[in-house]
């Protein structure tokens, strides 16, 4: 689930905090990195659980209306399509899902207000009304309405974003990526799998976990040499005018260039330029692109970077 794009971001964030910290320990930095990764995986389950809580809220609202002193005909005969959603019913019984929630003690019990806010946003949408008023729906339609809810409501909700940040500082900036994983999960759900439907694993494979460990260790053990390369290629810049985040991003990029020869140069450069655009200054993407391009060109001439020759020459 946690792909390399997210791993790169987390490593940059952890290293930025590491350099700004008074106490510097490689084991502590590694531990903090994997703790952050675990928290992102928690958010995946936490947001999946949100769909069940919203459904439960809807069911409770229906029951409250039924028990009014003078219920209307609509109160007594409500449209229960939303609360009878077959995808939600399957998810609520999922063995892996429930075991994880229990083990990690994840709950929305202290954040009930956001559930009400999201439900009211959902019922005001055209796609919800179309779903509720369709002549009939099937399992595919039940999945599709929740795909739309995550994409158009949950992902876009500033109230939820604020709530998530208040619940856990590790979840800041993770919602967009995690929602994309949830949408992928919804698409993969198969009614025939019942309560044994596989959810996404924390890592796609062991290789990605090793990638994270090797990359952060490379920066922490060889950072001085990477910094020298950066300094040599930024002589026309006053060091105090270079955003510190830019320096961290370039160090991680250089570590990847040197220690992961099977990853194409362009892939590495593009990944870190995109990180710079989001997490540093407005001009950081262009600046980092120029500096790293100069370094790569120089290393290629000196035959110090094997994969530069491998992947650049193959494209000619």
C-alpha positions as CSV (number, residue, x, y, z in Angstrom):
1,X,0.0,0.0,0.0
2,X,2.6,2.5,1.1
3,X,4.4,3.1,-2.2
4,X,7.8,4.5,-2.9
5,X,6.4,7.9,-3.7
6,X,5.1,8.2,-0.1
7,X,8.2,6.6,1.3
8,X,10.4,9.3,-0.3
9,X,8.2,12.0,1.2
10,X,8.3,10.5,4.7
11,X,12.1,10.1,4.5
12,X,12.5,13.7,3.5
13,X,10.3,14.8,6.4
14,X,12.0,12.6,8.9
15,X,15.5,13.8,7.8
16,X,14.4,17.5,8.0
17,X,13.3,16.9,11.6
18,X,16.5,14.9,12.3
19,X,18.8,17.7,11.1
20,X,16.8,20.3,13.1
21,X,17.0,18.2,16.2
22,X,19.7,18.5,18.9
23,X,20.0,14.8,19.4
24,X,21.0,12.8,16.3
25,X,20.8,9.1,16.3
26,X,20.5,6.8,13.2
27,X,18.5,4.1,15.0
28,X,16.1,6.7,16.4
29,X,15.6,8.2,12.9
30,X,14.9,4.8,11.5
31,X,12.5,4.0,14.2
32,X,10.7,7.3,13.7
33,X,10.4,6.6,10.0
34,X,8.7,3.2,10.4
35,X,6.5,4.6,13.2
36,X,5.3,7.2,10.7
37,X,4.7,4.5,8.1
38,X,2.7,2.5,10.6
39,X,0.6,5.6,11.4
40,X,-0.2,6.1,7.7
41,X,-1.3,2.5,7.6
42,X,-3.5,3.2,10.6
43,X,-5.1,6.0,8.7
44,X,-6.0,3.6,5.9
45,X,-8.0,1.5,8.3
46,X,-9.3,4.5,10.2
47,X,-10.8,6.1,7.0
48,X,-12.3,2.8,5.9
49,X,-13.9,2.6,9.4
50,X,-15.3,6.1,8.7
51,X,-17.5,4.7,6.0
52,X,-19.1,2.3,8.5
53,X,-19.6,5.1,11.0
54,X,-21.3,7.3,8.5
55,X,-23.6,4.4,7.6
56,X,-24.3,3.8,11.3
57,X,-25.1,7.4,11.8
58,X,-27.6,7.2,8.9
59,X,-29.2,4.2,10.4
60,X,-29.6,5.9,13.8
61,X,-31.1,8.9,12.2
62,X,-33.7,6.7,10.5
63,X,-34.5,5.0,13.8
64,X,-34.8,8.3,15.5
65,X,-37.4,9.5,13.0
66,X,-39.3,6.3,13.3
67,X,-39.6,6.9,17.1
68,X,-41.0,10.4,16.8
69,X,-44.1,11.2,18.7
70,X,-45.9,11.8,15.3
71,X,-43.9,10.1,12.6
72,X,-44.7,10.8,9.0
73,X,-45.4,8.1,6.4
74,X,-41.8,8.7,5.1
75,X,-40.4,8.3,8.7
76,X,-42.2,5.0,9.0
77,X,-41.2,3.8,5.5
78,X,-37.8,5.2,4.8
79,X,-35.5,4.5,1.9
80,X,-32.9,2.2,3.5
81,X,-30.7,1.7,0.4
82,X,-27.8,3.7,1.8
83,X,-27.7,1.7,5.1
84,X,-28.2,-1.6,3.3
85,X,-25.2,-1.0,1.0
86,X,-23.7,-4.5,0.3
87,X,-20.1,-3.2,0.1
88,X,-20.4,-1.6,3.6
89,X,-22.0,-4.8,4.9
90,X,-19.1,-6.9,3.5
91,X,-16.5,-4.5,4.9
92,X,-18.0,-4.4,8.4
93,X,-17.6,-8.2,8.6
94,X,-14.1,-8.3,7.1
95,X,-11.8,-10.4,9.4
96,X,-8.5,-8.6,8.6
97,X,-10.2,-5.2,9.0
98,X,-11.8,-5.9,12.4
99,X,-8.7,-7.6,13.8
100,X,-6.5,-4.6,12.9
101,X,-9.0,-2.1,14.3
102,X,-9.1,-4.0,17.6
103,X,-5.3,-4.4,17.8
104,X,-4.6,-0.8,17.1
105,X,-7.6,0.6,19.1
106,X,-8.8,2.8,16.2
107,X,-12.1,4.5,16.8
108,X,-14.2,7.5,15.9
109,X,-16.0,7.6,19.2
110,X,-14.4,10.9,20.2
111,X,-15.0,12.5,16.8
112,X,-18.7,12.0,16.2
113,X,-19.3,15.6,15.0
114,X,-17.3,15.2,11.8
115,X,-19.4,12.1,11.0
116,X,-22.6,14.2,11.1
117,X,-20.9,16.9,9.0
118,X,-19.8,14.4,6.3
119,X,-23.2,12.7,6.2
120,X,-25.0,15.9,5.6
121,X,-22.6,16.8,2.8
122,X,-23.1,13.3,1.2
123,X,-27.0,13.5,1.2
124,X,-26.9,16.9,-0.5
125,X,-25.0,15.6,-3.5
126,X,-26.6,14.7,-6.9
127,X,-24.8,11.4,-7.0
128,X,-26.3,10.3,-3.7
129,X,-29.8,11.3,-4.9
130,X,-29.3,9.4,-8.1
131,X,-28.2,6.3,-6.1
132,X,-31.1,6.5,-3.7
133,X,-33.7,7.0,-6.4
134,X,-32.4,4.5,-9.0
135,X,-34.9,1.8,-9.9
136,X,-32.5,-0.8,-8.6
137,X,-28.8,-1.1,-7.6
138,X,-26.4,-3.9,-7.5
139,X,-23.0,-4.6,-5.8
140,X,-21.2,-2.6,-8.4
141,X,-23.4,0.4,-7.7
142,X,-23.0,0.0,-4.0
143,X,-19.2,0.1,-4.4
144,X,-19.4,3.0,-6.9
145,X,-21.3,5.3,-4.5
146,X,-18.7,4.9,-1.9
147,X,-15.9,5.5,-4.4
148,X,-17.6,8.8,-5.2
149,X,-18.0,9.6,-1.5
150,X,-14.3,9.1,-0.8
151,X,-13.3,11.0,-3.9
152,X,-15.8,13.9,-3.9
153,X,-16.6,14.3,-0.2
154,X,-14.0,12.8,2.1
155,X,-11.0,13.8,0.1
156,X,-12.3,17.4,-0.3
157,X,-13.5,18.0,3.2
158,X,-11.6,20.7,5.0
159,X,-13.4,19.8,8.2
160,X,-12.2,16.2,8.0
161,X,-8.7,17.4,7.2
162,X,-8.7,19.5,10.4
163,X,-10.2,16.7,12.4
164,X,-7.6,14.2,11.2
165,X,-4.7,16.6,12.0
166,X,-6.1,17.1,15.5
167,X,-6.4,13.3,16.0
168,X,-2.8,12.5,15.1
169,X,0.1,14.7,14.0
170,X,1.4,11.9,11.8
171,X,-1.6,12.0,9.6
172,X,-1.0,15.5,8.4
173,X,-0.7,15.5,4.5
174,X,-1.5,11.8,4.3
175,X,-5.2,12.0,3.5
176,X,-4.9,12.4,-0.3
177,X,-2.6,9.4,-0.7
178,X,-4.5,7.2,1.7
179,X,-7.9,8.0,0.0
180,X,-6.3,6.9,-3.3
181,X,-5.4,3.6,-1.6
182,X,-9.0,3.2,-0.3
183,X,-10.5,3.9,-3.8
184,X,-8.1,1.1,-5.1
185,X,-9.4,-1.1,-2.3
186,X,-13.0,-0.5,-3.2
187,X,-12.4,-1.4,-6.8
188,X,-10.7,-4.7,-5.7
189,X,-13.5,-5.8,-3.5
190,X,-15.3,-8.9,-4.8
191,X,-18.5,-10.1,-3.3
192,X,-17.5,-13.7,-3.6
193,X,-14.6,-13.1,-1.2
194,X,-17.0,-12.4,1.7
195,X,-15.3,-11.5,5.0
196,X,-12.0,-12.8,3.7
197,X,-11.5,-10.0,1.2
198,X,-7.8,-9.1,1.3
199,X,-7.1,-5.5,2.2
200,X,-3.9,-3.7,1.0
201,X,-0.7,-4.7,2.9
202,X,1.4,-2.1,4.5
203,X,4.1,-2.6,1.9
204,X,3.6,-4.0,-1.6
205,X,6.6,-6.3,-0.9
206,X,9.7,-6.7,1.2
207,X,11.7,-4.8,-1.4
208,X,9.9,-1.6,-0.6
209,X,10.6,-1.9,3.1
210,X,14.2,-2.5,2.3
211,X,14.2,0.5,0.0
212,X,13.1,2.8,2.9
213,X,15.7,1.4,5.3
214,X,18.6,1.6,2.8
215,X,17.7,5.1,1.6
216,X,17.5,6.7,5.0
217,X,20.7,5.0,6.1
218,X,22.5,6.1,3.0
219,X,21.7,9.8,3.7
220,X,22.6,9.5,7.4
221,X,25.9,7.8,6.8
222,X,27.0,9.6,3.6
223,X,25.3,12.9,3.9
224,X,28.5,14.8,4.2
225,X,29.7,13.7,0.8
226,X,26.3,14.5,-0.7
227,X,26.4,18.0,0.9
228,X,29.8,18.6,-0.7
229,X,28.4,17.9,-4.1
230,X,25.5,20.3,-3.5
231,X,27.8,23.0,-2.2
232,X,30.1,22.7,-5.2
233,X,27.1,23.2,-7.5
234,X,25.6,26.1,-5.6
235,X,28.6,28.4,-5.4
236,X,26.7,31.2,-7.0
237,X,24.1,31.1,-4.3
238,X,24.3,32.4,-0.8
239,X,23.8,29.4,1.5
240,X,21.4,31.2,3.7
241,X,19.2,32.0,0.7
242,X,18.8,28.3,-0.1
243,X,15.8,26.7,1.6
244,X,17.0,24.1,4.1
245,X,14.3,21.7,2.8
246,X,15.8,22.0,-0.7
247,X,19.2,20.8,0.7
248,X,17.5,17.8,2.4
249,X,15.6,16.9,-0.7
250,X,18.8,17.0,-2.8
251,X,20.7,14.9,-0.3
252,X,18.0,12.2,-0.5
253,X,17.9,12.4,-4.3
254,X,21.6,11.9,-4.5
255,X,21.5,8.9,-2.1
256,X,18.9,7.3,-4.3
257,X,21.0,8.1,-7.5
258,X,24.1,6.4,-6.0
259,X,22.6,3.5,-4.1
260,X,19.7,2.3,-6.3
261,X,21.2,1.7,-9.8
262,X,18.1,0.0,-11.1
263,X,15.9,3.1,-10.7
264,X,16.2,5.2,-13.8
265,X,17.8,8.7,-13.3
266,X,14.7,10.5,-14.7
267,X,12.4,8.7,-12.3
268,X,14.5,9.7,-9.3
269,X,14.9,13.3,-10.4
270,X,11.2,13.8,-11.2
271,X,10.1,12.3,-7.9
272,X,12.2,14.7,-5.8
273,X,11.4,17.7,-8.0
274,X,7.7,17.0,-7.3
275,X,8.4,16.7,-3.6
276,X,10.1,20.1,-3.7
277,X,7.1,21.7,-5.4
278,X,4.8,20.6,-2.7
279,X,7.0,20.8,0.5
280,X,9.4,23.6,-0.2
281,X,9.3,27.0,-1.9
282,X,7.6,28.1,-5.1
283,X,10.9,28.1,-7.0
284,X,12.4,25.0,-5.4
285,X,11.4,22.6,-8.2
286,X,13.3,24.6,-10.8
287,X,16.2,25.2,-8.5
288,X,16.6,21.5,-7.5
289,X,16.2,20.4,-11.1
290,X,19.0,22.6,-12.2
291,X,21.4,21.6,-9.4
292,X,20.8,17.9,-9.7
293,X,21.0,18.0,-13.5
294,X,24.5,19.6,-13.2
295,X,25.6,17.0,-10.7
296,X,24.3,14.1,-12.8
297,X,26.0,15.5,-15.9
298,X,29.3,15.9,-14.1
299,X,29.1,12.4,-12.6
300,X,28.4,10.9,-16.0
301,X,31.5,12.5,-17.4
302,X,33.6,11.1,-14.6
303,X,31.9,7.7,-14.8
304,X,31.0,7.8,-11.1
305,X,27.4,7.0,-11.6
306,X,26.8,3.6,-13.3
307,X,23.1,4.0,-13.9
308,X,23.5,7.4,-15.6
309,X,25.4,5.6,-18.4
310,X,23.0,2.6,-18.3
311,X,19.7,4.5,-18.6
312,X,20.7,7.7,-20.5
313,X,22.6,5.8,-23.2
314,X,19.8,3.3,-23.7
315,X,17.4,6.1,-24.6
316,X,19.6,7.4,-27.5
